[in-house]
C-alpha cells in the first residue's frame, strides 16, 4: 500500500488516495480521510488503465 495523492484542501477533512496491488489480484484505489477520531472511507475503485500508468500509481497525462 502507498499514498499516491494527497488532497489537503478537501472538506470537511483532508483526504488521500491509496494504491494497493495484491500479488495475485486486481489493483485497488481507496480514498480516505481522518477526522474527529475516525477513518472515513470515501470511495474504493478498480483503477482504469486508460487513466493510470501500468504501475497504477501514476496518472496518464
mmCIF file of the N, C-alpha and C atoms, coordinates in Angstrom:
data_MODEL
# 
_entry.id   MODEL 
# 
loop_
_atom_site.group_PDB 
_atom_site.id 
_atom_site.type_symbol 
_atom_site.label_atom_id 
_atom_site.label_alt_id 
_atom_site.label_comp_id 
_atom_site.label_asym_id 
_atom_site.label_entity_id 
_atom_site.label_seq_id 
_atom_site.pdbx_PDB_ins_code 
_atom_site.Cartn_x 
_atom_site.Cartn_y 
_atom_site.Cartn_z 
_atom_site.occupancy 
_atom_site.B_iso_or_equiv 
_atom_site.pdbx_formal_charge 
_atom_site.auth_seq_id 
_atom_site.auth_comp_id 
_atom_site.auth_asym_id 
_atom_site.auth_atom_id 
_atom_site.pdbx_PDB_model_num 
ATOM 1   N N  . UNK A 1 1  ? 0.845   -1.177  0.000   1.00 0.00 ? 1  UNK A N  1 
ATOM 2   C CA . UNK A 1 1  ? 0.000   0.000   0.000   1.00 0.00 ? 1  UNK A CA 1 
ATOM 3   C C  . UNK A 1 1  ? 0.887   1.235   0.000   1.00 0.00 ? 1  UNK A C  1 
ATOM 4   N N  . UNK A 1 2  ? 0.397   2.257   -0.704  1.00 0.00 ? 2  UNK A N  1 
ATOM 5   C CA . UNK A 1 2  ? 1.156   3.501   -0.764  1.00 0.00 ? 2  UNK A CA 1 
ATOM 6   C C  . UNK A 1 2  ? 0.207   4.672   -1.023  1.00 0.00 ? 2  UNK A C  1 
ATOM 7   N N  . UNK A 1 3  ? 0.426   5.771   -0.303  1.00 0.00 ? 3  UNK A N  1 
ATOM 8   C CA . UNK A 1 3  ? -0.313  7.005   -0.586  1.00 0.00 ? 3  UNK A CA 1 
ATOM 9   C C  . UNK A 1 3  ? 0.271   7.582   -1.866  1.00 0.00 ? 3  UNK A C  1 
ATOM 10  N N  . UNK A 1 4  ? -0.590  7.777   -2.876  1.00 0.00 ? 4  UNK A N  1 
ATOM 11  C CA . UNK A 1 4  ? -0.094  8.282   -4.153  1.00 0.00 ? 4  UNK A CA 1 
ATOM 12  C C  . UNK A 1 4  ? -0.547  9.710   -4.449  1.00 0.00 ? 4  UNK A C  1 
ATOM 13  N N  . UNK A 1 5  ? -1.577  10.173  -3.787  1.00 0.00 ? 5  UNK A N  1 
ATOM 14  C CA . UNK A 1 5  ? -2.013  11.567  -3.925  1.00 0.00 ? 5  UNK A CA 1 
ATOM 15  C C  . UNK A 1 5  ? -2.589  12.028  -2.591  1.00 0.00 ? 5  UNK A C  1 
ATOM 16  N N  . UNK A 1 6  ? -2.389  13.305  -2.298  1.00 0.00 ? 6  UNK A N  1 
ATOM 17  C CA . UNK A 1 6  ? -2.966  13.891  -1.094  1.00 0.00 ? 6  UNK A CA 1 
ATOM 18  C C  . UNK A 1 6  ? -3.806  15.094  -1.492  1.00 0.00 ? 6  UNK A C  1 
ATOM 19  N N  . UNK A 1 7  ? -4.960  15.217  -0.871  1.00 0.00 ? 7  UNK A N  1 
ATOM 20  C CA . UNK A 1 7  ? -5.904  16.293  -1.170  1.00 0.00 ? 7  UNK A CA 1 
ATOM 21  C C  . UNK A 1 7  ? -6.076  17.130  0.103   1.00 0.00 ? 7  UNK A C  1 
ATOM 22  N N  . UNK A 1 8  ? -5.130  18.011  0.333   1.00 0.00 ? 8  UNK A N  1 
ATOM 23  C CA . UNK A 1 8  ? -5.080  18.810  1.570   1.00 0.00 ? 8  UNK A CA 1 
ATOM 24  C C  . UNK A 1 8  ? -6.284  19.737  1.729   1.00 0.00 ? 8  UNK A C  1 
ATOM 25  N N  . UNK A 1 9  ? -6.882  20.163  0.622   1.00 0.00 ? 9  UNK A N  1 
ATOM 26  C CA . UNK A 1 9  ? -7.977  21.138  0.674   1.00 0.00 ? 9  UNK A CA 1 
ATOM 27  C C  . UNK A 1 9  ? -9.363  20.503  0.667   1.00 0.00 ? 9  UNK A C  1 
ATOM 28  N N  . UNK A 1 10 ? -9.449  19.175  0.736   1.00 0.00 ? 10 UNK A N  1 
ATOM 29  C CA . UNK A 1 10 ? -10.766 18.530  0.776   1.00 0.00 ? 10 UNK A CA 1 
ATOM 30  C C  . UNK A 1 10 ? -11.513 18.924  2.047   1.00 0.00 ? 10 UNK A C  1 
ATOM 31  N N  . UNK A 1 11 ? -12.836 18.980  1.937   1.00 0.00 ? 11 UNK A N  1 
ATOM 32  C CA . UNK A 1 11 ? -13.701 19.351  3.048   1.00 0.00 ? 11 UNK A CA 1 
ATOM 33  C C  . UNK A 1 11 ? -14.633 18.186  3.341   1.00 0.00 ? 11 UNK A C  1 
ATOM 34  N N  . UNK A 1 12 ? -14.879 17.841  4.547   1.00 0.00 ? 12 UNK A N  1 
ATOM 35  C CA . UNK A 1 12 ? -14.519 18.536  5.768   1.00 0.00 ? 12 UNK A CA 1 
ATOM 36  C C  . UNK A 1 12 ? -13.143 18.150  6.321   1.00 0.00 ? 12 UNK A C  1 
ATOM 37  N N  . UNK A 1 13 ? -12.499 17.121  5.748   1.00 0.00 ? 13 UNK A N  1 
ATOM 38  C CA . UNK A 1 13 ? -11.175 16.704  6.221   1.00 0.00 ? 13 UNK A CA 1 
ATOM 39  C C  . UNK A 1 13 ? -10.248 16.489  5.021   1.00 0.00 ? 13 UNK A C  1 
ATOM 40  N N  . UNK A 1 14 ? -8.976  16.778  5.166   1.00 0.00 ? 14 UNK A N  1 
ATOM 41  C CA . UNK A 1 14 ? -8.031  16.434  4.104   1.00 0.00 ? 14 UNK A CA 1 
ATOM 42  C C  . UNK A 1 14 ? -8.095  14.920  3.841   1.00 0.00 ? 14 UNK A C  1 
ATOM 43  N N  . UNK A 1 15 ? -7.937  14.521  2.591   1.00 0.00 ? 15 UNK A N  1 
ATOM 44  C CA . UNK A 1 15 ? -8.016  13.105  2.255   1.00 0.00 ? 15 UNK A CA 1 
ATOM 45  C C  . UNK A 1 15 ? -6.804  12.693  1.438   1.00 0.00 ? 15 UNK A C  1 
ATOM 46  N N  . UNK A 1 16 ? -6.727  11.398  1.149   1.00 0.00 ? 16 UNK A N  1 
ATOM 47  C CA . UNK A 1 16 ? -5.626  10.897  0.329   1.00 0.00 ? 16 UNK A CA 1 
ATOM 48  C C  . UNK A 1 16 ? -6.103  9.698   -0.482  1.00 0.00 ? 16 UNK A C  1 
ATOM 49  N N  . UNK A 1 17 ? -5.355  9.436   -1.548  1.00 0.00 ? 17 UNK A N  1 
ATOM 50  C CA . UNK A 1 17 ? -5.611  8.293   -2.426  1.00 0.00 ? 17 UNK A CA 1 
ATOM 51  C C  . UNK A 1 17 ? -4.539  7.255   -2.152  1.00 0.00 ? 17 UNK A C  1 
ATOM 52  N N  . UNK A 1 18 ? -4.968  6.048   -1.828  1.00 0.00 ? 18 UNK A N  1 
ATOM 53  C CA . UNK A 1 18 ? -4.057  4.949   -1.537  1.00 0.00 ? 18 UNK A CA 1 
ATOM 54  C C  . UNK A 1 18 ? -4.175  3.923   -2.654  1.00 0.00 ? 18 UNK A C  1 
ATOM 55  N N  . UNK A 1 19 ? -3.025  3.446   -3.130  1.00 0.00 ? 19 UNK A N  1 
ATOM 56  C CA . UNK A 1 19 ? -2.987  2.405   -4.146  1.00 0.00 ? 19 UNK A CA 1 
ATOM 57  C C  . UNK A 1 19 ? -2.490  1.117   -3.520  1.00 0.00 ? 19 UNK A C  1 
ATOM 58  N N  . UNK A 1 20 ? -3.165  0.024   -3.857  1.00 0.00 ? 20 UNK A N  1 
ATOM 59  C CA . UNK A 1 20 ? -2.753  -1.291  -3.367  1.00 0.00 ? 20 UNK A CA 1 
ATOM 60  C C  . UNK A 1 20 ? -2.865  -2.276  -4.511  1.00 0.00 ? 20 UNK A C  1 
ATOM 61  N N  . UNK A 1 21 ? -1.788  -3.012  -4.749  1.00 0.00 ? 21 UNK A N  1 
ATOM 62  C CA . UNK A 1 21 ? -1.783  -4.046  -5.776  1.00 0.00 ? 21 UNK A CA 1 
ATOM 63  C C  . UNK A 1 21 ? -1.386  -5.367  -5.096  1.00 0.00 ? 21 UNK A C  1 
ATOM 64  N N  . UNK A 1 22 ? -2.364  -6.230  -4.823  1.00 0.00 ? 22 UNK A N  1 
ATOM 65  C CA . UNK A 1 22 ? -2.034  -7.515  -4.210  1.00 0.00 ? 22 UNK A CA 1 
ATOM 66  C C  . UNK A 1 22 ? -1.256  -8.394  -5.183  1.00 0.00 ? 22 UNK A C  1 
ATOM 67  N N  . UNK A 1 23 ? -0.509  -9.356  -4.668  1.00 0.00 ? 23 UNK A N  1 
ATOM 68  C CA . UNK A 1 23 ? 0.322   -10.212 -5.518  1.00 0.00 ? 23 UNK A CA 1 
ATOM 69  C C  . UNK A 1 23 ? -0.491  -10.974 -6.559  1.00 0.00 ? 23 UNK A C  1 
ATOM 70  N N  . UNK A 1 24 ? -1.648  -11.448 -6.189  1.00 0.00 ? 24 UNK A N  1 
ATOM 71  C CA . UNK A 1 24 ? -2.465  -12.251 -7.113  1.00 0.00 ? 24 UNK A CA 1 
ATOM 72  C C  . UNK A 1 24 ? -3.864  -11.669 -7.290  1.00 0.00 ? 24 UNK A C  1 
ATOM 73  N N  . UNK A 1 25 ? -3.944  -10.356 -7.559  1.00 0.00 ? 25 UNK A N  1 
ATOM 74  C CA . UNK A 1 25 ? -5.266  -9.757  -7.692  1.00 0.00 ? 25 UNK A CA 1 
ATOM 75  C C  . UNK A 1 25 ? -5.236  -8.482  -8.484  1.00 0.00 ? 25 UNK A C  1 
ATOM 76  N N  . UNK A 1 26 ? -6.381  -7.853  -8.566  1.00 0.00 ? 26 UNK A N  1 
ATOM 77  C CA . UNK A 1 26 ? -6.521  -6.599  -9.298  1.00 0.00 ? 26 UNK A CA 1 
ATOM 78  C C  . UNK A 1 26 ? -6.117  -5.429  -8.409  1.00 0.00 ? 26 UNK A C  1 
ATOM 79  N N  . UNK A 1 27 ? -5.510  -4.394  -9.001  1.00 0.00 ? 27 UNK A N  1 
ATOM 80  C CA . UNK A 1 27 ? -5.155  -3.207  -8.219  1.00 0.00 ? 27 UNK A CA 1 
ATOM 81  C C  . UNK A 1 27 ? -6.418  -2.523  -7.687  1.00 0.00 ? 27 UNK A C  1 
ATOM 82  N N  . UNK A 1 28 ? -6.265  -1.870  -6.548  1.00 0.00 ? 28 UNK A N  1 
ATOM 83  C CA . UNK A 1 28 ? -7.387  -1.192  -5.907  1.00 0.00 ? 28 UNK A CA 1 
ATOM 84  C C  . UNK A 1 28 ? -6.939  0.180   -5.455  1.00 0.00 ? 28 UNK A C  1 
ATOM 85  N N  . UNK A 1 29 ? -7.806  1.180   -5.645  1.00 0.00 ? 29 UNK A N  1 
ATOM 86  C CA . UNK A 1 29 ? -7.576  2.534   -5.137  1.00 0.00 ? 29 UNK A CA 1 
ATOM 87  C C  . UNK A 1 29 ? -8.625  2.821   -4.080  1.00 0.00 ? 29 UNK A C  1 
ATOM 88  N N  . UNK A 1 30 ? -8.184  3.449   -2.983  1.00 0.00 ? 30 UNK A N  1 
ATOM 89  C CA . UNK A 1 30 ? -9.080  3.812   -1.889  1.00 0.00 ? 30 UNK A CA 1 
ATOM 90  C C  . UNK A 1 30 ? -8.821  5.271   -1.533  1.00 0.00 ? 30 UNK A C  1 
ATOM 91  N N  . UNK A 1 31 ? -9.889  6.060   -1.446  1.00 0.00 ? 31 UNK A N  1 
ATOM 92  C CA . UNK A 1 31 ? -9.783  7.441   -0.981  1.00 0.00 ? 31 UNK A CA 1 
ATOM 93  C C  . UNK A 1 31 ? -10.345 7.471   0.433   1.00 0.00 ? 31 UNK A C  1 
ATOM 94  N N  . UNK A 1 32 ? -9.554  8.024   1.361   1.00 0.00 ? 32 UNK A N  1 
ATOM 95  C CA . UNK A 1 32 ? -9.995  8.076   2.749   1.00 0.00 ? 32 UNK A CA 1 
ATOM 96  C C  . UNK A 1 32 ? -9.511  9.368   3.408   1.00 0.00 ? 32 UNK A C  1 
ATOM 97  N N  . UNK A 1 33 ? -10.081 9.655   4.561   1.00 0.00 ? 33 UNK A N  1 
ATOM 98  C CA . UNK A 1 33 ? -9.725  10.845  5.331   1.00 0.00 ? 33 UNK A CA 1 
ATOM 99  C C  . UNK A 1 33 ? -9.740  10.475  6.807   1.00 0.00 ? 33 UNK A C  1 
ATOM 100 N N  . UNK A 1 34 ? -9.032  11.253  7.609   1.00 0.00 ? 34 UNK A N  1 
ATOM 101 C CA . UNK A 1 34 ? -9.028  11.080  9.059   1.00 0.00 ? 34 UNK A CA 1 
ATOM 102 C C  . UNK A 1 34 ? -9.546  12.363  9.679   1.00 0.00 ? 34 UNK A C  1 
ATOM 103 N N  . UNK A 1 35 ? -10.537 12.251  10.569  1.00 0.00 ? 35 UNK A N  1 
ATOM 104 C CA . UNK A 1 35 ? -11.080 13.423  11.241  1.00 0.00 ? 35 UNK A CA 1 
ATOM 105 C C  . UNK A 1 35 ? -11.999 13.034  12.371  1.00 0.00 ? 35 UNK A C  1 
ATOM 106 N N  . UNK A 1 36 ? -12.027 13.835  13.412  1.00 0.00 ? 36 UNK A N  1 
ATOM 107 C CA . UNK A 1 36 ? -12.877 13.601  14.588  1.00 0.00 ? 36 UNK A CA 1 
ATOM 108 C C  . UNK A 1 36 ? -12.670 12.207  15.172  1.00 0.00 ? 36 UNK A C  1 
ATOM 109 N N  . UNK A 1 37 ? -11.445 11.689  15.086  1.00 0.00 ? 37 UNK A N  1 
ATOM 110 C CA . UNK A 1 37 ? -11.144 10.390  15.671  1.00 0.00 ? 37 UNK A CA 1 
ATOM 111 C C  . UNK A 1 37 ? -11.595 9.203   14.847  1.00 0.00 ? 37 UNK A C  1 
ATOM 112 N N  . UNK A 1 38 ? -11.981 9.431   13.600  1.00 0.00 ? 38 UNK A N  1 
ATOM 113 C CA . UNK A 1 38 ? -12.453 8.350   12.735  1.00 0.00 ? 38 UNK A CA 1 
ATOM 114 C C  . UNK A 1 38 ? -11.644 8.301   11.445  1.00 0.00 ? 38 UNK A C  1 
ATOM 115 N N  . UNK A 1 39 ? -11.580 7.118   10.849  1.00 0.00 ? 39 UNK A N  1 
ATOM 116 C CA . UNK A 1 39 ? -11.070 6.950   9.493   1.00 0.00 ? 39 UNK A CA 1 
ATOM 117 C C  . UNK A 1 39 ? -12.292 6.889   8.590   1.00 0.00 ? 39 UNK A C  1 
ATOM 118 N N  . UNK A 1 40 ? -12.403 7.828   7.664   1.00 0.00 ? 40 UNK A N  1 
ATOM 119 C CA . UNK A 1 40 ? -13.548 7.927   6.767   1.00 0.00 ? 40 UNK A CA 1 
ATOM 120 C C  . UNK A 1 40 ? -13.185 7.321   5.420   1.00 0.00 ? 40 UNK A C  1 
ATOM 121 N N  . UNK A 1 41 ? -13.855 6.258   5.046   1.00 0.00 ? 41 UNK A N  1 
ATOM 122 C CA . UNK A 1 41 ? -13.678 5.653   3.736   1.00 0.00 ? 41 UNK A CA 1 
ATOM 123 C C  . UNK A 1 41 ? -14.614 6.373   2.773   1.00 0.00 ? 41 UNK A C  1 
ATOM 124 N N  . UNK A 1 42 ? -14.038 7.075   1.803   1.00 0.00 ? 42 UNK A N  1 
ATOM 125 C CA . UNK A 1 42 ? -14.838 7.885   0.890   1.00 0.00 ? 42 UNK A CA 1 
ATOM 126 C C  . UNK A 1 42 ? -15.263 7.072   -0.319  1.00 0.00 ? 42 UNK A C  1 
ATOM 127 N N  . UNK A 1 43 ? -14.319 6.388   -0.943  1.00 0.00 ? 43 UNK A N  1 
ATOM 128 C CA . UNK A 1 43 ? -14.644 5.534   -2.083  1.00 0.00 ? 43 UNK A CA 1 
ATOM 129 C C  . UNK A 1 43 ? -13.521 4.542   -2.310  1.00 0.00 ? 43 UNK A C  1 
ATOM 130 N N  . UNK A 1 44 ? -13.847 3.463   -2.984  1.00 0.00 ? 44 UNK A N  1 
ATOM 131 C CA . UNK A 1 44 ? -12.862 2.471   -3.406  1.00 0.00 ? 44 UNK A CA 1 
ATOM 132 C C  . UNK A 1 44 ? -13.237 2.058   -4.823  1.00 0.00 ? 44 UNK A C  1 
ATOM 133 N N  . UNK A 1 45 ? -12.227 1.881   -5.663  1.00 0.00 ? 45 UNK A N  1 
ATOM 134 C CA . UNK A 1 45 ? -12.500 1.519   -7.056  1.00 0.00 ? 45 UNK A CA 1 
ATOM 135 C C  . UNK A 1 45 ? -11.313 0.792   -7.664  1.00 0.00 ? 45 UNK A C  1 
ATOM 136 N N  . UNK A 1 46 ? -11.577 0.081   -8.755  1.00 0.00 ? 46 UNK A N  1 
ATOM 137 C CA . UNK A 1 46 ? -10.535 -0.553  -9.539  1.00 0.00 ? 46 UNK A CA 1 
ATOM 138 C C  . UNK A 1 46 ? -10.086 0.456   -10.592 1.00 0.00 ? 46 UNK A C  1 
ATOM 139 N N  . UNK A 1 47 ? -8.823  0.887   -10.551 1.00 0.00 ? 47 UNK A N  1 
ATOM 140 C CA . UNK A 1 47 ? -8.370  1.918   -11.481 1.00 0.00 ? 47 UNK A CA 1 
ATOM 141 C C  . UNK A 1 47 ? -8.328  1.416   -12.927 1.00 0.00 ? 47 UNK A C  1 
ATOM 142 N N  . UNK A 1 48 ? -8.584  2.335   -13.845 1.00 0.00 ? 48 UNK A N  1 
ATOM 143 C CA . UNK A 1 48 ? -8.598  2.038   -15.276 1.00 0.00 ? 48 UNK A CA 1 
ATOM 144 C C  . UNK A 1 48 ? -7.224  2.267   -15.885 1.00 0.00 ? 48 UNK A C  1 
ATOM 145 N N  . UNK A 1 49 ? -6.804  1.370   -16.762 1.00 0.00 ? 49 UNK A N  1 
ATOM 146 C CA . UNK A 1 49 ? -5.536  1.544   -17.465 1.00 0.00 ? 49 UNK A CA 1 
ATOM 147 C C  . UNK A 1 49 ? -5.588  2.748   -18.402 1.00 0.00 ? 49 UNK A C  1 
ATOM 148 N N  . UNK A 1 50 ? -6.789  3.222   -18.737 1.00 0.00 ? 50 UNK A N  1 
ATOM 149 C CA . UNK A 1 50 ? -6.925  4.423   -19.571 1.00 0.00 ? 50 UNK A CA 1 
ATOM 150 C C  . UNK A 1 50 ? -6.480  5.674   -18.812 1.00 0.00 ? 50 UNK A C  1 
ATOM 151 N N  . UNK A 1 51 ? -6.647  5.678   -17.502 1.00 0.00 ? 51 UNK A N  1 
ATOM 152 C CA . UNK A 1 51 ? -6.318  6.849   -16.688 1.00 0.00 ? 51 UNK A CA 1 
ATOM 153 C C  . UNK A 1 51 ? -4.989  6.711   -15.944 1.00 0.00 ? 51 UNK A C  1 
ATOM 154 N N  . UNK A 1 52 ? -4.553  5.479   -15.706 1.00 0.00 ? 52 UNK A N  1 
ATOM 155 C CA . UNK A 1 52 ? -3.364  5.232   -14.892 1.00 0.00 ? 52 UNK A CA 1 
ATOM 156 C C  . UNK A 1 52 ? -2.309  4.470   -15.682 1.00 0.00 ? 52 UNK A C  1 
ATOM 157 N N  . UNK A 1 53 ? -1.041  4.749   -15.372 1.00 0.00 ? 53 UNK A N  1 
ATOM 158 C CA . UNK A 1 53 ? 0.061   4.006   -15.964 1.00 0.00 ? 53 UNK A CA 1 
ATOM 159 C C  . UNK A 1 53 ? 0.024   2.578   -15.415 1.00 0.00 ? 53 UNK A C  1 
ATOM 160 N N  . UNK A 1 54 ? 0.839   1.708   -15.961 1.00 0.00 ? 54 UNK A N  1 
ATOM 161 C CA . UNK A 1 54 ? 0.817   0.290   -15.599 1.00 0.00 ? 54 UNK A CA 1 
ATOM 162 C C  . UNK A 1 54 ? 1.116   0.039   -14.119 1.00 0.00 ? 54 UNK A C  1 
ATOM 163 N N  . UNK A 1 55 ? 1.796   0.971   -13.453 1.00 0.00 ? 55 UNK A N  1 
ATOM 164 C CA . UNK A 1 55 ? 2.062   0.816   -12.012 1.00 0.00 ? 55 UNK A CA 1 
ATOM 165 C C  . UNK A 1 55 ? 0.846   1.162   -11.154 1.00 0.00 ? 55 UNK A C  1 
ATOM 166 N N  . UNK A 1 56 ? -0.195  1.757   -11.776 1.00 0.00 ? 56 UNK A N  1 
ATOM 167 C CA . UNK A 1 56 ? -1.427  2.196   -11.125 1.00 0.00 ? 56 UNK A CA 1 
ATOM 168 C C  . UNK A 1 56 ? -1.181  3.201   -10.013 1.00 0.00 ? 56 UNK A C  1 
ATOM 169 N N  . UNK A 1 57 ? -0.021  3.890   -10.062 1.00 0.00 ? 57 UNK A N  1 
ATOM 170 C CA . UNK A 1 57 ? 0.316   4.931   -9.097  1.00 0.00 ? 57 UNK A CA 1 
ATOM 171 C C  . UNK A 1 57 ? 0.556   6.267   -9.785  1.00 0.00 ? 57 UNK A C  1 
ATOM 172 N N  . UNK A 1 58 ? 0.654   6.258   -11.118 1.00 0.00 ? 58 UNK A N  1 
ATOM 173 C CA . UNK A 1 58 ? 0.967   7.465   -11.877 1.00 0.00 ? 58 UNK A CA 1 
ATOM 174 C C  . UNK A 1 58 ? -0.161  7.718   -12.873 1.00 0.00 ? 58 UNK A C  1 
ATOM 175 N N  . UNK A 1 59 ? -0.741  8.928   -12.798 1.00 0.00 ? 59 UNK A N  1 
ATOM 176 C CA . UNK A 1 59 ? -1.813  9.269   -13.749 1.00 0.00 ? 59 UNK A CA 1 
ATOM 177 C C  . UNK A 1 59 ? -1.239  9.508   -15.139 1.00 0.00 ? 59 UNK A C  1 
ATOM 178 N N  . UNK A 1 60 ? -1.995  9.081   -16.134 1.00 0.00 ? 60 UNK A N  1 
ATOM 179 C CA . UNK A 1 60 ? -1.627  9.417   -17.516 1.00 0.00 ? 60 UNK A CA 1 
ATOM 180 C C  . UNK A 1 60 ? -1.963  10.881  -17.741 1.00 0.00 ? 60 UNK A C  1 
ATOM 181 N N  . UNK A 1 61 ? -1.205  11.551  -18.592 1.00 0.00 ? 61 UNK A N  1 
ATOM 182 C CA . UNK A 1 61 ? -1.456  12.972  -18.853 1.00 0.00 ? 61 UNK A CA 1 
ATOM 183 C C  . UNK A 1 61 ? -2.211  13.175  -20.121 1.00 0.00 ? 61 UNK A C  1 
# 
